Amino acid sequence: MKKIAYIFMVIATVLISKNINGQDKIFLKSGDKIEAKIIEVNIDNIKYKNFSNQNGPVFTMLKKDIHMVEYENGESDIFKEEIEGFRRHRINVDALAYTYNGPTYISYERLNESGKIGYEIPINVHMIEGEAIGLTTGLNIKYYVSGSAKGFYVGPSLALGVYDSVFSVIPGAKLGYQFQLSKLFGLSLGGTVGYVLPIESNYQGEIAYSINFGINFSLKKK
């Protein structure tokens, strides 16, 4: 009998331990913790049941209220809320451009969490008298004075590629203003000035500049 009772105790201990380890834990930004069974993890929310009542209702909670979810297998997700007012990915397309050997362009820009810094990768088409004379790409860094990815910005630029049939490097600077009309849509007015440095020594460098008016679209981060 004692042996049978001991076996039952071992089985009960294993089952209880497995039951406890099967919990998901939701840690809220308020400091509270919910012992749960996660049903779904969506873009903006999670769905769960209370662990103590798994036959009960399904609850929905917004990710912005959650700091972390710890799953039963030991893995975890930390949810970082995007700052209100802007999305961190933009596509910019020039609508108008006035250039002197300078670029009209389409670009992708990724913003940091505060919206103070944008890293922009452009595809530049250099124009003179309406004719394309070069194609370059590179990196622009935009420092937004007021943050939140809008208002005045300034920063360095660097492009490289073919300019007037010669491979060239073009260091320069950007200055402009971002009009963010909504989370999805904005306008930008800016200028770029740079100095074309041909790699081949028998070509001389020259100044290139442009004034650009662009339309940009903000993409939702998934």
C-alpha atoms as an extended CHARMM CRD file, in Angstrom:
* protein
*
       222  EXT
         1         1  MET       CA              0.0000000000        0.0000000000        0.0000000000  PROA      1               0.0000000000
         2         2  LYS       CA              2.7820000000        2.3820000000        0.9020000000  PROA      2               0.0000000000
         3         3  LYS       CA              4.4070000000        1.7020000000       -2.4540000000  PROA      3               0.0000000000
         4         4  ILE       CA              1.1710000000        2.4210000000       -4.3270000000  PROA      4               0.0000000000
         5         5  ALA       CA              0.6090000000        5.6140000000       -2.3280000000  PROA      5               0.0000000000
         6         6  TYR       CA              4.1690000000        6.7130000000       -3.1180000000  PROA      6               0.0000000000
         7         7  ILE       CA              3.5920000000        6.1150000000       -6.8640000000  PROA      7               0.0000000000
         8         8  PHE       CA              0.4010000000        8.1970000000       -6.7670000000  PROA      8               0.0000000000
         9         9  MET       CA              2.2730000000       11.0090000000       -4.9890000000  PROA      9               0.0000000000
        10        10  VAL       CA              4.9830000000       11.0010000000       -7.6730000000  PROA      10              0.0000000000
        11        11  ILE       CA              2.3940000000       11.0820000000      -10.4760000000  PROA      11              0.0000000000
        12        12  ALA       CA              0.4640000000       13.8840000000       -8.7620000000  PROA      12              0.0000000000
        13        13  THR       CA              3.6670000000       15.8970000000       -8.2870000000  PROA      13              0.0000000000
        14        14  VAL       CA              4.5870000000       15.5010000000      -11.9760000000  PROA      14              0.0000000000
        15        15  LEU       CA              1.1140000000       16.5330000000      -13.1060000000  PROA      15              0.0000000000
        16        16  ILE       CA              1.0530000000       19.5870000000      -10.8260000000  PROA      16              0.0000000000
        17        17  SER       CA              4.5380000000       20.5930000000      -11.9670000000  PROA      17              0.0000000000
        18        18  LYS       CA              3.5340000000       20.2140000000      -15.6250000000  PROA      18              0.0000000000
        19        19  ASN       CA              0.3750000000       22.2170000000      -14.9980000000  PROA      19              0.0000000000
        20        20  ILE       CA              2.3310000000       25.0810000000      -13.4240000000  PROA      20              0.0000000000
        21        21  ASN       CA              4.9720000000       25.0640000000      -16.1330000000  PROA      21              0.0000000000
        22        22  GLY       CA              2.2030000000       25.1980000000      -18.7640000000  PROA      22              0.0000000000
        23        23  GLN       CA              1.3100000000       28.7510000000      -17.7920000000  PROA      23              0.0000000000
        24        24  ASP       CA              1.8800000000       31.7600000000      -20.0070000000  PROA      24              0.0000000000
        25        25  LYS       CA              2.5470000000       34.9510000000      -18.0790000000  PROA      25              0.0000000000
        26        26  ILE       CA              1.5120000000       38.4520000000      -19.1710000000  PROA      26              0.0000000000
        27        27  PHE       CA              3.4620000000       41.2640000000      -17.5000000000  PROA      27              0.0000000000
        28        28  LEU       CA              1.6240000000       44.5860000000      -17.7550000000  PROA      28              0.0000000000
        29        29  LYS       CA              3.2110000000       48.0500000000      -17.8450000000  PROA      29              0.0000000000
        30        30  SER       CA              1.2070000000       48.8120000000      -14.7080000000  PROA      30              0.0000000000
        31        31  GLY       CA              3.2810000000       46.1990000000      -12.8510000000  PROA      31              0.0000000000
        32        32  ASP       CA              0.5240000000       43.5680000000      -12.6540000000  PROA      32              0.0000000000
        33        33  LYS       CA              0.9480000000       39.9750000000      -13.8350000000  PROA      33              0.0000000000
        34        34  ILE       CA             -1.6770000000       37.7290000000      -15.4090000000  PROA      34              0.0000000000
        35        35  GLU       CA             -1.3220000000       33.9490000000      -15.4480000000  PROA      35              0.0000000000
        36        36  ALA       CA             -2.8720000000       33.0200000000      -18.7760000000  PROA      36              0.0000000000
        37        37  LYS       CA             -3.1390000000       30.7010000000      -21.7350000000  PROA      37              0.0000000000
        38        38  ILE       CA             -2.3100000000       32.7250000000      -24.8780000000  PROA      38              0.0000000000
        39        39  ILE       CA             -4.7410000000       32.0690000000      -27.7240000000  PROA      39              0.0000000000
        40        40  GLU       CA             -3.5800000000       34.5520000000      -30.4070000000  PROA      40              0.0000000000
        41        41  VAL       CA             -0.8660000000       37.1920000000      -30.8110000000  PROA      41              0.0000000000
        42        42  ASN       CA             -1.9430000000       39.8090000000      -33.3640000000  PROA      42              0.0000000000
        43        43  ILE       CA             -0.3790000000       43.0340000000      -34.6580000000  PROA      43              0.0000000000
        44        44  ASP       CA             -2.0430000000       45.2990000000      -32.0660000000  PROA      44              0.0000000000
        45        45  ASN       CA             -3.3830000000       42.9280000000      -29.4080000000  PROA      45              0.0000000000
        46        46  ILE       CA             -3.2410000000       39.4940000000      -27.8340000000  PROA      46              0.0000000000
        47        47  LYS       CA             -6.0950000000       37.1420000000      -26.9790000000  PROA      47              0.0000000000
        48        48  TYR       CA             -5.9340000000       34.9010000000      -23.9210000000  PROA      48              0.0000000000
        49        49  LYS       CA             -7.8500000000       32.9460000000      -21.3310000000  PROA      49              0.0000000000
        50        50  ASN       CA             -7.2520000000       33.0410000000      -17.6070000000  PROA      50              0.0000000000
        51        51  PHE       CA             -5.1120000000       30.0380000000      -16.7440000000  PROA      51              0.0000000000
        52        52  SER       CA             -7.3480000000       29.1640000000      -13.7980000000  PROA      52              0.0000000000
        53        53  ASN       CA            -10.4430000000       29.1150000000      -16.0400000000  PROA      53              0.0000000000
        54        54  GLN       CA             -9.4240000000       27.7650000000      -19.4470000000  PROA      54              0.0000000000
        55        55  ASN       CA            -13.0310000000       26.8920000000      -20.2830000000  PROA      55              0.0000000000
        56        56  GLY       CA            -14.0140000000       30.4990000000      -19.6740000000  PROA      56              0.0000000000
        57        57  PRO       CA            -14.1840000000       33.5640000000      -21.9420000000  PROA      57              0.0000000000
        58        58  VAL       CA            -11.4450000000       34.8240000000      -24.2610000000  PROA      58              0.0000000000
        59        59  PHE       CA            -10.0530000000       38.2280000000      -23.2930000000  PROA      59              0.0000000000
        60        60  THR       CA             -8.3830000000       40.7730000000      -25.6030000000  PROA      60              0.0000000000
        61        61  MET       CA             -5.6310000000       43.1410000000      -24.4590000000  PROA      61              0.0000000000
        62        62  LEU       CA             -3.8230000000       45.8480000000      -26.4380000000  PROA      62              0.0000000000
        63        63  LYS       CA             -0.0700000000       45.3940000000      -26.8150000000  PROA      63              0.0000000000
        64        64  LYS       CA              0.4950000000       49.0150000000      -25.7760000000  PROA      64              0.0000000000
        65        65  ASP       CA             -0.5600000000       48.0120000000      -22.2410000000  PROA      65              0.0000000000
        66        66  ILE       CA              1.7960000000       44.9940000000      -22.1170000000  PROA      66              0.0000000000
        67        67  HSD       CA              5.4790000000       45.0430000000      -21.2230000000  PROA      67              0.0000000000
        68        68  MET       CA              6.2780000000       41.3710000000      -21.8360000000  PROA      68              0.0000000000
        69        69  VAL       CA              4.7440000000       37.9600000000      -22.4270000000  PROA      69              0.0000000000
        70        70  GLU       CA              6.5580000000       34.8810000000      -21.1130000000  PROA      70              0.0000000000
        71        71  TYR       CA              5.4340000000       31.6560000000      -22.7770000000  PROA      71              0.0000000000
        72        72  GLU       CA              5.2140000000       28.2080000000      -21.2250000000  PROA      72              0.0000000000
        73        73  ASN       CA              8.2860000000       27.0240000000      -23.1860000000  PROA      73              0.0000000000
        74        74  GLY       CA             10.4480000000       29.7210000000      -21.5890000000  PROA      74              0.0000000000
        75        75  GLU       CA             10.5300000000       32.0610000000      -24.5970000000  PROA      75              0.0000000000
        76        76  SER       CA              9.3580000000       35.6480000000      -24.2480000000  PROA      76              0.0000000000
        77        77  ASP       CA              8.2740000000       38.6920000000      -26.2810000000  PROA      77              0.0000000000
        78        78  ILE       CA              8.8620000000       42.2910000000      -25.2200000000  PROA      78              0.0000000000
        79        79  PHE       CA              6.4320000000       44.7600000000      -26.7590000000  PROA      79              0.0000000000
        80        80  LYS       CA              7.6960000000       48.2570000000      -27.5230000000  PROA      80              0.0000000000
        81        81  GLU       CA              5.0490000000       50.8220000000      -28.2590000000  PROA      81              0.0000000000
        82        82  GLU       CA              5.6720000000       53.0410000000      -31.2600000000  PROA      82              0.0000000000
        83        83  ILE       CA              5.6830000000       56.7030000000      -30.3430000000  PROA      83              0.0000000000
        84        84  GLU       CA              2.3340000000       58.3580000000      -31.0220000000  PROA      84              0.0000000000
        85        85  GLY       CA              2.2060000000       60.5930000000      -34.0750000000  PROA      85              0.0000000000
        86        86  PHE       CA              4.4870000000       58.9100000000      -36.6120000000  PROA      86              0.0000000000
        87        87  ARG       CA              5.4030000000       55.6240000000      -38.2000000000  PROA      87              0.0000000000
        88        88  ARG       CA              9.0320000000       54.6600000000      -38.5680000000  PROA      88              0.0000000000
        89        89  HSD       CA              9.1910000000       53.8070000000      -42.2700000000  PROA      89              0.0000000000
        90        90  ARG       CA              8.7360000000       56.2410000000      -45.1750000000  PROA      90              0.0000000000
        91        91  ILE       CA              8.8300000000       56.1760000000      -48.9550000000  PROA      91              0.0000000000
        92        92  ASN       CA              9.5480000000       59.6010000000      -50.4990000000  PROA      92              0.0000000000
        93        93  VAL       CA              9.0110000000       60.4800000000      -54.1630000000  PROA      93              0.0000000000
        94        94  ASP       CA              9.9780000000       63.8200000000      -55.7090000000  PROA      94              0.0000000000
        95        95  ALA       CA              7.0910000000       65.6440000000      -57.3330000000  PROA      95              0.0000000000
        96        96  LEU       CA              9.1200000000       68.7010000000      -58.4160000000  PROA      96              0.0000000000
        97        97  ALA       CA             12.8420000000       69.4040000000      -58.5040000000  PROA      97              0.0000000000
        98        98  TYR       CA             15.0180000000       72.3480000000      -59.5700000000  PROA      98              0.0000000000
        99        99  THR       CA             18.5730000000       71.1430000000      -60.0960000000  PROA      99              0.0000000000
       100       100  TYR       CA             22.0320000000       72.1430000000      -61.2240000000  PROA      100             0.0000000000
       101       101  ASN       CA             23.6330000000       68.7640000000      -61.8970000000  PROA      101             0.0000000000
       102       102  GLY       CA             21.8460000000       67.7160000000      -58.7110000000  PROA      102             0.0000000000
       103       103  PRO       CA             19.4600000000       64.8890000000      -57.9180000000  PROA      103             0.0000000000
       104       104  THR       CA             15.7870000000       64.2330000000      -58.2060000000  PROA      104             0.0000000000
       105       105  TYR       CA             15.0850000000       61.0660000000      -56.2980000000  PROA      105             0.0000000000
       106       106  ILE       CA             12.9660000000       58.3700000000      -54.7090000000  PROA      106             0.0000000000
       107       107  SER       CA             14.0380000000       57.1620000000      -51.2730000000  PROA      107             0.0000000000
       108       108  TYR       CA             13.3420000000       54.9020000000      -48.3130000000  PROA      108             0.0000000000
       109       109  GLU       CA             13.7510000000       56.4030000000      -44.8360000000  PROA      109             0.0000000000
       110       110  ARG       CA             13.8290000000       54.6220000000      -41.4850000000  PROA      110             0.0000000000
       111       111  LEU       CA             13.3620000000       56.7080000000      -38.3270000000  PROA      111             0.0000000000
       112       112  ASN       CA             14.6460000000       55.9710000000      -34.8520000000  PROA      112             0.0000000000
       113       113  GLU       CA             12.2330000000       55.5170000000      -31.9350000000  PROA      113             0.0000000000
       114       114  SER       CA             12.2090000000       59.1920000000      -30.8990000000  PROA      114             0.0000000000
       115       115  GLY       CA             11.8300000000       60.4940000000      -34.4550000000  PROA      115             0.0000000000
       116       116  LYS       CA             14.9770000000       62.5980000000      -34.0250000000  PROA      116             0.0000000000
       117       117  ILE       CA             17.0720000000       60.8000000000      -36.6560000000  PROA      117             0.0000000000
       118       118  GLY       CA             16.1520000000       59.4400000000      -40.0600000000  PROA      118             0.0000000000
       119       119  TYR       CA             18.3880000000       57.1810000000      -42.1510000000  PROA      119             0.0000000000
       120       120  GLU       CA             17.5330000000       57.6840000000      -45.8170000000  PROA      120             0.0000000000
       121       121  ILE       CA             18.6320000000       55.5310000000      -48.7550000000  PROA      121             0.0000000000
       122       122  PRO       CA             17.9520000000       57.3590000000      -52.0310000000  PROA      122             0.0000000000
       123       123  ILE       CA             18.1120000000       56.4820000000      -55.6950000000  PROA      123             0.0000000000
       124       124  ASN       CA             19.2720000000       59.7420000000      -57.3070000000  PROA      124             0.0000000000
       125       125  VAL       CA             18.8710000000       60.7600000000      -60.9320000000  PROA      125             0.0000000000
       126       126  HSD       CA             21.1510000000       63.7310000000      -61.7230000000  PROA      126             0.0000000000
       127       127  MET       CA             19.7340000000       66.1060000000      -64.3020000000  PROA      127             0.0000000000
       128       128  ILE       CA             21.0090000000       68.9520000000      -66.4960000000  PROA      128             0.0000000000
       129       129  GLU       CA             18.6910000000       70.8200000000      -68.8540000000  PROA      129             0.0000000000
       130       130  GLY       CA             16.1080000000       68.0740000000      -68.5240000000  PROA      130             0.0000000000
       131       131  GLU       CA             18.5300000000       65.3010000000      -69.4690000000  PROA      131             0.0000000000
       132       132  ALA       CA             19.7310000000       62.5790000000      -67.0950000000  PROA      132             0.0000000000
       133       133  ILE       CA             23.5120000000       62.6650000000      -66.6740000000  PROA      133             0.0000000000
       134       134  GLY       CA             23.9850000000       60.3070000000      -63.7510000000  PROA      134             0.0000000000
       135       135  LEU       CA             22.5490000000       57.6770000000      -61.4220000000  PROA      135             0.0000000000
       136       136  THR       CA             23.7580000000       57.3680000000      -57.8200000000  PROA      136             0.0000000000
       137       137  THR       CA             22.7330000000       55.9420000000      -54.4750000000  PROA      137             0.0000000000
       138       138  GLY       CA             24.0770000000       56.3470000000      -50.9450000000  PROA      138             0.0000000000
       139       139  LEU       CA             22.9930000000       57.4600000000      -47.4760000000  PROA      139             0.0000000000
       140       140  ASN       CA             21.4790000000       60.6450000000      -46.0720000000  PROA      140             0.0000000000
       141       141  ILE       CA             21.1940000000       61.2200000000      -42.3150000000  PROA      141             0.0000000000
       142       142  LYS       CA             18.4590000000       63.6460000000      -41.2310000000  PROA      142             0.0000000000
       143       143  TYR       CA             18.4550000000       65.2430000000      -37.7700000000  PROA      143             0.0000000000
       144       144  TYR       CA             14.9300000000       66.4880000000      -36.9620000000  PROA      144             0.0000000000
       145       145  VAL       CA             15.1780000000       69.5110000000      -34.6570000000  PROA      145             0.0000000000
       146       146  SER       CA             11.8420000000       68.9840000000      -32.8970000000  PROA      146             0.0000000000
       147       147  GLY       CA             11.7720000000       65.1780000000      -33.0540000000  PROA      147             0.0000000000
       148       148  SER       CA              8.6420000000       63.1830000000      -33.9370000000  PROA      148             0.0000000000
       149       149  ALA       CA              9.9250000000       62.9280000000      -37.5400000000  PROA      149             0.0000000000
       150       150  LYS       CA              8.6450000000       66.3290000000      -38.6210000000  PROA      150             0.0000000000
       151       151  GLY       CA              9.6670000000       69.9760000000      -38.8690000000  PROA      151             0.0000000000
       152       152  PHE       CA             13.1460000000       71.2400000000      -39.7800000000  PROA      152             0.0000000000
       153       153  TYR       CA             15.8930000000       68.7420000000      -40.5000000000  PROA      153             0.0000000000
       154       154  VAL       CA             19.5570000000       68.9700000000      -41.4530000000  PROA      154             0.0000000000
       155       155  GLY       CA             22.3160000000       66.4390000000      -41.9830000000  PROA      155             0.0000000000
       156       156  PRO       CA             25.1040000000       65.0000000000      -44.1210000000  PROA      156             0.0000000000
       157       157  SER       CA             24.6680000000       63.1120000000      -47.3670000000  PROA      157             0.0000000000
       158       158  LEU       CA             26.8920000000       60.7970000000      -49.3360000000  PROA      158             0.0000000000
       159       159  ALA       CA             26.2280000000       59.4430000000      -52.8310000000  PROA      159             0.0000000000
       160       160  LEU       CA             28.2280000000       57.2990000000      -55.1980000000  PROA      160             0.0000000000
       161       161  GLY       CA             27.6330000000       56.0080000000      -58.6860000000  PROA      161             0.0000000000
       162       162  VAL       CA             27.9020000000       57.0520000000      -62.3060000000  PROA      162             0.0000000000
       163       163  TYR       CA             27.9360000000       60.8120000000      -62.9540000000  PROA      163             0.0000000000
       164       164  ASP       CA             28.4340000000       62.0910000000      -66.5080000000  PROA      164             0.0000000000
       165       165  SER       CA             29.6830000000       58.6110000000      -67.5380000000  PROA      165             0.0000000000
       166       166  VAL       CA             32.3230000000       58.6220000000      -64.7670000000  PROA      166             0.0000000000
       167       167  PHE       CA             32.1670000000       56.7630000000      -61.4340000000  PROA      167             0.0000000000
       168       168  SER       CA             32.0600000000       59.4750000000      -58.7600000000  PROA      168             0.0000000000
       169       169  VAL       CA             31.6390000000       60.0940000000      -55.0370000000  PROA      169             0.0000000000
       170       170  ILE       CA             29.4770000000       63.0360000000      -53.9420000000  PROA      170             0.0000000000
       171       171  PRO       CA             29.7160000000       64.1860000000      -50.3020000000  PROA      171             0.0000000000
       172       172  GLY       CA             27.2810000000       66.9070000000      -49.3320000000  PROA      172             0.0000000000
       173       173  ALA       CA             24.5370000000       68.1180000000      -46.9810000000  PROA      173             0.0000000000
       174       174  LYS       CA             20.7470000000       68.3140000000      -46.8140000000  PROA      174             0.0000000000
       175       175  LEU       CA             18.4370000000       70.9250000000      -45.2840000000  PROA      175             0.0000000000
       176       176  GLY       CA             14.6550000000       70.9340000000      -45.3620000000  PROA      176             0.0000000000
       177       177  TYR       CA             11.2630000000       70.7830000000      -43.6940000000  PROA      177             0.0000000000
       178       178  GLN       CA              8.9010000000       67.8260000000      -43.2570000000  PROA      178             0.0000000000
       179       179  PHE       CA              5.1610000000       68.6110000000      -43.2650000000  PROA      179             0.0000000000
       180       180  GLN       CA              3.5270000000       65.5680000000      -41.6580000000  PROA      180             0.0000000000
       181       181  LEU       CA             -0.1550000000       65.9340000000      -42.5910000000  PROA      181             0.0000000000
       182       182  SER       CA             -1.2360000000       62.6000000000      -41.0750000000  PROA      182             0.0000000000
       183       183  LYS       CA              0.2980000000       59.3350000000      -39.8820000000  PROA      183             0.0000000000
       184       184  LEU       CA              0.1200000000       58.0570000000      -43.4490000000  PROA      184             0.0000000000
       185       185  PHE       CA              0.9140000000       61.0540000000      -45.6170000000  PROA      185             0.0000000000
       186       186  GLY       CA              3.3460000000       63.9830000000      -45.6740000000  PROA      186             0.0000000000
       187       187  LEU       CA              5.1130000000       66.5620000000      -47.8270000000  PROA      187             0.0000000000
       188       188  SER       CA              8.7610000000       67.6050000000      -47.7750000000  PROA      188             0.0000000000
       189       189  LEU       CA             10.5990000000       70.6450000000      -49.0840000000  PROA      189             0.0000000000
       190       190  GLY       CA             14.3730000000       70.5120000000      -49.0290000000  PROA      190             0.0000000000
       191       191  GLY       CA             17.6560000000       71.2740000000      -50.6440000000  PROA      191             0.0000000000
       192       192  THR       CA             20.8130000000       69.2840000000      -51.2740000000  PROA      192             0.0000000000
       193       193  VAL       CA             24.2690000000       70.5710000000      -52.1110000000  PROA      193             0.0000000000
       194       194  GLY       CA             27.2870000000       68.3970000000      -52.8560000000  PROA      194             0.0000000000
       195       195  TYR       CA             30.6360000000       68.2830000000      -54.5710000000  PROA      195             0.0000000000
       196       196  VAL       CA             31.1960000000       65.7260000000      -57.3180000000  PROA      196             0.0000000000
       197       197  LEU       CA             34.5460000000       63.9370000000      -56.9510000000  PROA      197             0.0000000000
       198       198  PRO       CA             35.2730000000       61.8120000000      -60.0490000000  PROA      198             0.0000000000
       199       199  ILE       CA             37.3620000000       58.7430000000      -59.3430000000  PROA      199             0.0000000000
       200       200  GLU       CA             39.3080000000       59.1820000000      -62.6040000000  PROA      200             0.0000000000
       201       201  SER       CA             42.0340000000       61.7980000000      -62.0980000000  PROA      201             0.0000000000
       202       202  ASN       CA             41.6700000000       63.4530000000      -65.5150000000  PROA      202             0.0000000000
       203       203  TYR       CA             38.1730000000       64.7640000000      -64.5620000000  PROA      203             0.0000000000
       204       204  GLN       CA             37.6950000000       67.8550000000      -62.4230000000  PROA      204             0.0000000000
       205       205  GLY       CA             35.2110000000       68.0750000000      -59.5690000000  PROA      205             0.0000000000
       206       206  GLU       CA             32.1840000000       70.3500000000      -59.6270000000  PROA      206             0.0000000000
       207       207  ILE       CA             29.3480000000       71.5640000000      -57.4050000000  PROA      207             0.0000000000
       208       208  ALA       CA             25.8890000000       70.0250000000      -57.7470000000  PROA      208             0.0000000000
       209       209  TYR       CA             22.7280000000       71.1700000000      -55.9660000000  PROA      209             0.0000000000
       210       210  SER       CA             18.9780000000       70.7500000000      -56.0730000000  PROA      210             0.0000000000
       211       211  ILE       CA             15.7700000000       72.0340000000      -54.4730000000  PROA      211             0.0000000000
       212       212  ASN       CA             13.1900000000       69.2690000000      -54.1250000000  PROA      212             0.0000000000
       213       213  PHE       CA              9.4920000000       69.0660000000      -53.2800000000  PROA      213             0.0000000000
       214       214  GLY       CA              8.3990000000       65.5430000000      -52.4120000000  PROA      214             0.0000000000
       215       215  ILE       CA              5.4160000000       63.4480000000      -51.3860000000  PROA      215             0.0000000000
       216       216  ASN       CA              5.9790000000       60.7500000000      -48.7800000000  PROA      216             0.0000000000
       217       217  PHE       CA              4.0030000000       57.8010000000      -47.5010000000  PROA      217             0.0000000000
       218       218  SER       CA              4.4850000000       56.2890000000      -44.0560000000  PROA      218             0.0000000000
       219       219  LEU       CA              4.3610000000       52.5160000000      -43.7110000000  PROA      219             0.0000000000
       220       220  LYS       CA              3.1060000000       50.6590000000      -40.6670000000  PROA      220             0.0000000000
       221       221  LYS       CA              5.7270000000       48.5340000000      -38.9400000000  PROA      221             0.0000000000
       222       222  LYS       CA              4.6280000000       44.9350000000      -38.5670000000  PROA      222             0.0000000000
